[in-house]
Amino acid sequence: MTRILAAGDLFIRSSHLRESLERALEDSRAEIREIEFAWPDAPFGSVAEVHEASGTEDELIEALQGSAAIATQLAPLTERVIAESPDLRMIAVSRGGPTNVNLEAARAHGVMVANVPGRNGVSTAEMTIGLALALMRRIPLSHNTLLAHEWRGEFYRYEEVGGEVAGATIGLLGAGAVGAHVARVFAAMGAEVVVFDPYLPEGVLDGVVRRVDTVEEVFRASDLVSVHARLTDETHHLVNAERLALMQPGSRLVNAARGGLVDYDAVADAIESGRLAGAAFDVFPEEPVDFGSRIFALAATGHDIVLTPHIAGASRQTASRAADGVAEEIRRFLAGEPLLHPLVELEPSARR
């Protein structure tokens, strides 16, 4: 009997993980245990050396005893947890960026690791498009005037109306799973889509986007820039004051990727100066957010700023894809088949 831990949370429930595991493993002899963490009702954070984790090392170690595999999104798989879970041989984590897993510790202890990249690509892309449309057509601002019992005819003045996607130039910083979907939709709506992505293979998105060689070219060309890069040391503050200054007055910015990609103080400056007509953000430098930040102050005083609480990747379909993805990786591991998305793949002699 193989024991598997379904370590869920309040988005990807342990019951979702169990159901996906039962479907994937079919008639195999497996005992599935469940534990559920409090995210998102309780914020995730750092646990020992890992980040964006929910739960404690002690409760996870206790739950993992006797388990050969874990299916999870946010369980804190630290060096201590891996070391003190001697039966653990496989970690399947349902995220594109598994910052809650110590990959080096897993490798050192002979534990395989796989993830589920792109699980929320469609969801995040659709949210990005929604944010852009809300910003360009000033939907939240006009909505709020009606809630205040105001019928403001000036929204039909030429100087006050928004713009269309059709005929606009939309720049994307990154064209992976999310950015590529955004590019296709905006191109289908009649926009010229300009992309900077040094990792985009040749031939991909040909006929859909115009590729450029530098980040600066995106800012110079675009009526709206949308951020889709992965956050690294090199991409921190990819959007900064110098690059925002390259945009034409009245341009707009959308970020539903990572807060660290954008210098939010520089955005506030650009909005106050009129360089940017507005911005839409689903992610922030600090989460939970600092409600005293300048972006919130500007939004509260009537500027075109659209804000949502890091929900771009949150859809029921995302949860289903995530649960099915980790279940398939565990099925492959138990069957001795190659993993689909290995992060730590070991020769049999190096495994526990």
VEXPASE-83738 format. One line per 10 residues: number of its first residue (from 1); their letters; for each residue x, y negated, z negated of C-alpha. Coordinates in steps of 0.1 Angstrom, whole numbers, padded with zeros to 4 digits. Layout:
N
NUM	A	X:Y:Z ~ ...;
//
This chain:
352
1	MTRILAAGDL	0000:0000:0000 ~ 0015:-0033:0011 ~ 0006:-0063:-0011 ~ 0002:-0097:0006 ~ -0005:-0130:-0012 ~ -0029:-0154:0004 ~ -0019:-0187:-0011 ~ -0045:-0212:0000 ~ -0056:-0248:-0009 ~ -0088:-0268:-0005;
11	FIRSSHLRES	-0082:-0273:0032 ~ -0070:-0239:0043 ~ -0088:-0218:0017 ~ -0074:-0186:0004 ~ -0106:-0170:0017 ~ -0097:-0182:0052 ~ -0063:-0166:0049 ~ -0078:-0134:0036 ~ -0103:-0131:0065 ~ -0077:-0138:0091;
21	LERALEDSRA	-0053:-0112:0075 ~ -0081:-0086:0074 ~ -0088:-0092:0111 ~ -0052:-0091:0121 ~ -0042:-0061:0101 ~ -0074:-0041:0108 ~ -0071:-0006:0094 ~ -0036:-0010:0079 ~ -0033:-0003:0042 ~ -0029:-0038:0026;
31	EIREIEFAWP	-0039:-0053:-0007 ~ -0045:-0090:-0003 ~ -0043:-0111:-0034 ~ -0054:-0147:-0036 ~ -0043:-0179:-0053 ~ -0055:-0214:-0045 ~ -0038:-0248:-0051 ~ -0055:-0281:-0058 ~ -0044:-0301:-0027 ~ -0059:-0324:-0013;
41	DAPFGSVAEV	-0078:-0332:-0045 ~ -0044:-0334:-0062 ~ -0016:-0349:-0041 ~ 0012:-0327:-0029 ~ 0047:-0337:-0038 ~ 0082:-0325:-0044 ~ 0088:-0293:-0064 ~ 0124:-0287:-0073 ~ 0143:-0290:-0039 ~ 0113:-0287:-0015;
51	HEASGTEDEL	0088:-0313:-0005 ~ 0051:-0317:0004 ~ 0042:-0287:-0019 ~ 0012:-0279:-0041 ~ 0013:-0258:-0072 ~ 0042:-0249:-0096 ~ 0071:-0225:-0093 ~ 0059:-0205:-0124 ~ 0024:-0198:-0111 ~ 0037:-0189:-0077;
61	IEALQGSAAI	0063:-0165:-0091 ~ 0037:-0148:-0112 ~ 0013:-0145:-0082 ~ 0041:-0131:-0059 ~ 0051:-0102:-0081 ~ 0048:-0070:-0060 ~ 0040:-0089:-0028 ~ 0059:-0082:0004 ~ 0046:-0112:0022 ~ 0029:-0146:0016;
71	ATQLAPLTER	0006:-0165:0039 ~ 0004:-0202:0029 ~ 0004:-0238:0039 ~ 0018:-0256:0008 ~ 0031:-0231:-0017 ~ 0064:-0243:-0032 ~ 0088:-0216:-0019 ~ 0119:-0229:-0036 ~ 0153:-0211:-0041 ~ 0141:-0201:-0076;
81	VIAESPDLRM	0107:-0187:-0064 ~ 0124:-0167:-0036 ~ 0151:-0154:-0060 ~ 0126:-0144:-0087 ~ 0103:-0126:-0062 ~ 0123:-0095:-0054 ~ 0096:-0078:-0034 ~ 0091:-0108:-0010 ~ 0103:-0101:0025 ~ 0082:-0124:0047;
91	IAVSRGGPTN	0070:-0160:0044 ~ 0044:-0172:0069 ~ 0038:-0209:0066 ~ 0010:-0225:0086 ~ 0028:-0258:0094 ~ 0048:-0273:0121 ~ 0073:-0288:0096 ~ 0076:-0265:0066 ~ 0092:-0288:0042 ~ 0078:-0268:0013;
101	VNLEAARAHG	0101:-0238:0022 ~ 0138:-0236:0014 ~ 0149:-0219:0046 ~ 0185:-0215:0036 ~ 0175:-0198:0004 ~ 0152:-0175:0024 ~ 0180:-0166:0047 ~ 0204:-0160:0018 ~ 0180:-0136:0001 ~ 0171:-0117:0033;
111	VMVANVPGRN	0135:-0131:0036 ~ 0121:-0137:0071 ~ 0101:-0170:0077 ~ 0077:-0180:0105 ~ 0055:-0210:0110 ~ 0026:-0222:0132 ~ 0037:-0251:0153 ~ 0010:-0271:0172 ~ -0018:-0259:0149 ~ -0032:-0294:0146;
121	GVSTAEMTIG	-0021:-0307:0180 ~ -0056:-0311:0195 ~ -0070:-0326:0163 ~ -0042:-0351:0159 ~ -0044:-0361:0196 ~ -0081:-0366:0194 ~ -0077:-0388:0163 ~ -0050:-0408:0180 ~ -0072:-0415:0209 ~ -0101:-0424:0186;
131	LALALMRRIP	-0078:-0448:0167 ~ -0067:-0464:0199 ~ -0102:-0469:0212 ~ -0114:-0482:0179 ~ -0086:-0507:0180 ~ -0089:-0518:0216 ~ -0127:-0522:0214 ~ -0126:-0538:0179 ~ -0151:-0512:0166 ~ -0144:-0513:0129;
141	LSHNTLLAHE	-0143:-0551:0128 ~ -0176:-0555:0145 ~ -0191:-0527:0124 ~ -0181:-0544:0092 ~ -0198:-0577:0103 ~ -0231:-0558:0106 ~ -0227:-0543:0072 ~ -0223:-0578:0059 ~ -0256:-0587:0076 ~ -0239:-0609:0102;
151	WRGEFYRYEE	-0248:-0610:0139 ~ -0218:-0626:0154 ~ -0223:-0635:0190 ~ -0187:-0647:0194 ~ -0176:-0611:0198 ~ -0188:-0615:0234 ~ -0166:-0646:0240 ~ -0138:-0639:0265 ~ -0111:-0647:0239 ~ -0127:-0622:0214;
161	VGGEVAGATI	-0135:-0592:0235 ~ -0113:-0561:0235 ~ -0097:-0543:0264 ~ -0102:-0511:0284 ~ -0080:-0481:0286 ~ -0085:-0480:0324 ~ -0058:-0501:0340 ~ -0038:-0505:0307 ~ -0003:-0493:0303 ~ 0000:-0470:0273;
171	GLLGAGAVGA	0034:-0460:0260 ~ 0041:-0428:0241 ~ 0071:-0422:0219 ~ 0072:-0384:0221 ~ 0052:-0360:0243 ~ 0052:-0327:0224 ~ 0020:-0308:0215 ~ 0002:-0340:0204 ~ 0017:-0366:0227 ~ 0012:-0344:0258;
181	HVARVFAAMG	-0026:-0340:0251 ~ -0029:-0378:0245 ~ -0011:-0385:0277 ~ -0034:-0363:0298 ~ -0065:-0378:0283 ~ -0054:-0414:0287 ~ -0042:-0407:0323 ~ -0076:-0392:0330 ~ -0092:-0424:0317 ~ -0073:-0444:0342;
191	AEVVVFDPYL	-0043:-0457:0322 ~ -0007:-0457:0333 ~ 0011:-0436:0307 ~ 0048:-0443:0300 ~ 0067:-0418:0280 ~ 0101:-0417:0262 ~ 0110:-0382:0251 ~ 0145:-0369:0256 ~ 0134:-0334:0247 ~ 0106:-0332:0273;
201	PEGVLDGVVR	0116:-0305:0299 ~ 0119:-0315:0335 ~ 0087:-0311:0354 ~ 0064:-0312:0324 ~ 0037:-0338:0328 ~ 0048:-0346:0363 ~ 0020:-0366:0380 ~ 0006:-0375:0346 ~ 0032:-0398:0331 ~ 0061:-0421:0341;
211	RVDTVEEVFR	0092:-0411:0322 ~ 0116:-0438:0310 ~ 0152:-0435:0297 ~ 0150:-0457:0266 ~ 0127:-0465:0238 ~ 0130:-0502:0246 ~ 0115:-0496:0281 ~ 0083:-0482:0264 ~ 0079:-0514:0243 ~ 0085:-0537:0273;
221	ASDLVSVHAR	0060:-0520:0295 ~ 0031:-0511:0272 ~ -0001:-0528:0262 ~ -0004:-0502:0235 ~ 0023:-0480:0220 ~ 0014:-0447:0202 ~ 0040:-0429:0181 ~ 0044:-0391:0184 ~ 0080:-0384:0174 ~ 0092:-0361:0146;
231	LTDETHHLVN	0106:-0379:0116 ~ 0144:-0375:0113 ~ 0172:-0396:0101 ~ 0176:-0408:0137 ~ 0139:-0417:0142 ~ 0134:-0434:0108 ~ 0119:-0469:0117 ~ 0119:-0460:0154 ~ 0094:-0489:0155 ~ 0111:-0519:0141;
241	AERLALMQPG	0112:-0557:0144 ~ 0136:-0557:0173 ~ 0115:-0534:0194 ~ 0082:-0550:0185 ~ 0096:-0583:0197 ~ 0099:-0567:0232 ~ 0062:-0563:0235 ~ 0039:-0588:0253 ~ 0018:-0610:0230 ~ -0015:-0592:0223;
251	SRLVNAARGG	-0002:-0557:0224 ~ -0012:-0530:0200 ~ 0004:-0501:0180 ~ -0010:-0467:0168 ~ 0007:-0443:0144 ~ -0008:-0410:0135 ~ 0025:-0391:0132 ~ 0046:-0400:0101 ~ 0048:-0432:0081 ~ 0086:-0433:0081;
261	LVDYDAVADA	0087:-0438:0119 ~ 0074:-0473:0115 ~ 0087:-0504:0097 ~ 0053:-0516:0083 ~ 0067:-0549:0071 ~ 0079:-0556:0107 ~ 0044:-0547:0119 ~ 0028:-0571:0094 ~ 0052:-0599:0106 ~ 0042:-0591:0143;
271	IESGRLAGAA	0005:-0593:0135 ~ 0009:-0625:0116 ~ 0029:-0641:0144 ~ 0004:-0629:0171 ~ 0029:-0607:0188 ~ 0006:-0577:0180 ~ -0031:-0581:0184 ~ -0036:-0552:0160 ~ -0025:-0518:0147 ~ -0041:-0485:0137;
281	FDVFPEEPVD	-0025:-0462:0111 ~ -0034:-0428:0098 ~ 0000:-0424:0080 ~ 0019:-0446:0056 ~ 0054:-0450:0041 ~ 0040:-0439:0007 ~ 0012:-0415:0002 ~ -0010:-0420:-0017 ~ -0007:-0455:-0004 ~ 0003:-0488:-0020;
291	FGSRIFALAA	-0029:-0507:-0018 ~ -0010:-0539:-0025 ~ 0010:-0536:0007 ~ 0008:-0564:0033 ~ -0010:-0541:0059 ~ -0039:-0537:0035 ~ -0039:-0575:0027 ~ -0040:-0583:0064 ~ -0068:-0558:0070 ~ -0088:-0573:0042;
301	TGHDIVLTPH	-0086:-0607:0057 ~ -0101:-0598:0091 ~ -0072:-0588:0112 ~ -0076:-0560:0137 ~ -0062:-0532:0116 ~ -0077:-0497:0116 ~ -0067:-0475:0086 ~ -0075:-0438:0078 ~ -0061:-0417:0050 ~ -0038:-0392:0068;
311	IAGASRQTAS	-0067:-0371:0082 ~ -0057:-0369:0119 ~ -0048:-0332:0117 ~ -0078:-0322:0095 ~ -0104:-0303:0115 ~ -0121:-0270:0108 ~ -0105:-0257:0140 ~ -0070:-0266:0127 ~ -0077:-0246:0095 ~ -0088:-0216:0116;
321	RAADGVAEEI	-0058:-0218:0139 ~ -0035:-0221:0109 ~ -0049:-0191:0091 ~ -0050:-0169:0123 ~ -0014:-0180:0131 ~ 0001:-0169:0098 ~ -0019:-0137:0098 ~ -0005:-0128:0133 ~ 0030:-0134:0121 ~ 0026:-0111:0091;
331	RRFLAGEPLL	0010:-0085:0114 ~ 0040:-0086:0137 ~ 0064:-0084:0108 ~ 0048:-0054:0093 ~ 0046:-0037:0127 ~ 0083:-0044:0134 ~ 0075:-0066:0164 ~ 0093:-0099:0172 ~ 0078:-0130:0155 ~ 0062:-0156:0177;
341	HPLVELEPSA	0076:-0186:0159 ~ 0106:-0175:0137 ~ 0123:-0200:0115 ~ 0144:-0174:0098 ~ 0148:-0142:0118 ~ 0172:-0116:0104 ~ 0187:-0083:0116 ~ 0174:-0053:0097 ~ 0207:-0050:0079 ~ 0204:-0085:0065;
351	RR	0168:-0081:0053 ~ 0157:-0073:0017;
//
